[in-house]
Amino acid sequence: MSLNMQYEDIGKGFVQEYYSIFDDPANRANVVNFYSATDSFMTFEGHQIQGAPKILEKVQSLSFQKINRVLTTVDSQPTFDGGVIVNVLGRLQCDDDPPHAFSQLFVLKANAGTFFVAHDIFRLNIHDSA
């Protein structure tokens, strides 16, 4: 395969669709459709998970209902196998919690004319001030 030169549009379109689903509590469980049953990895706040069924368990275990998310940047790069790396920086507020900066990195792998999330790393950017 070669570089996918639409990587910027793919990255931005993916992020818009992913967060519109994730941020809707009635629709949140459907983010599992972005992941492979066996070939996807997620690291959520340092906790590593493999496969769509386990990722769905994690998503469903999150207790918040309302998310207010503001994206600062979405940076994308093509990979040599036709995929796209997407790095997201932003701020989110869940329910009545204070807002926090966050970062999320996705590696989208090409698969029969579409993409799936092969890697997803999410981290709140909370610094230990002690």
N, C-alpha and C positions, 0 to 999 in steps of 0.2 A: 504494500500500500504506500501511498504518498501523503504528503501534507494536505490537510483539508484547509483550503484558503478562505473558507467561510467561517473560520473559527471564532471570530468576534461576534458575528450574528448568532452562531450556534450557542456560544456561551451566554450571551445576554438573553436570548430567547429561552434557554433552559432555565436560567435563574428566575426569570419572570414567571414561568409556568410552575416551577418547583415551589417557590415561596407562596404563590397564590393558592396552591393546594395545601401546603403545610400550614399556612397561617389561618386556614378556615377549619375550625374544630370539627365541623360536620363532615369534612372532606379529608381530614388529615391522614387517615389510614391509607388513603389512595397513593401516598408517596411511595408505598412499597412497590408500585408498578414501575418505578424508575430503576429498581435494583434487580440483580440476577438472584435466582434462588440459591446458587452456590458460589458464584464468582464475584460477589460484591463484598467489600469491607467498609465498615464504618468505625471511626473512633470518635466517641462522643464524650467530651470532657475527660479524656484519658482512658475511657472504658472501650475496649476493642470488641467488635461484633462481626461475625461473618454470616452472610446469607440473608436473603430477603425475609424469611420467617423470623429470624432473631432480630433483624432491624425493625420489623413491624412491632415485635414485642416491646422494644425500646421506645419507639414512637408512641405506642399506646400507653406506656407507663408514665409519660410526662403529664403532670397534673394541671398545668395551666390551661386556660381556655382562650384568653384573648392575647394576641400578639400585635404590638405596634412596632413595625420594622422600618428603618430608614437605611437604604443602601448608600454607602459613600463611594465605593468603587467596585467595578466588576472587571477584572483583568483576565484575559484568556490567551492561551498559547496553543498552537497545533502540536500534536505528537506525531512521530514518524510512522505510526501505524494507522493514521487517519482519525485518531481521537482528538480530544480537546481537554486541556487543563483549564479549570476555571477557579480563580481566587476571588472571594467576596469579602469585603470589609464593610462593616456597618454598625448600627446600633439597634438594639431591640429592647422592648419593655414587655414583660409578661404580666398579665393581670395588673395588680397594684404594686408590683415590685419596682424599684428604681431602674431607670434605663442603664444598660451596660453595652459597651463596645463588644463586638464579636468578630470572629473570622471563621470562614468556612472554605475549604478547598475541595473541589470535585475533580475527579478524573473520569471523563466520559469516554467510553470505548465504543468504537463503531461495531455494529452488529446487523448485518443484512439490511443496510440502508437506513438504519436508525441508530440510536445510542442507548447505552445503559450506564448507570453509575457504577464504575468498578471500585472507586475509592472515594470516601467522604470523610473529611476530618473537620469536626466542629469544636470550637473553643470560645468560651467567653473570655474577653481580655480583661481579667480582673488581676490587678497587681497587688502583691503582698506588700503592704506599706510598713510592716513592722521592722 
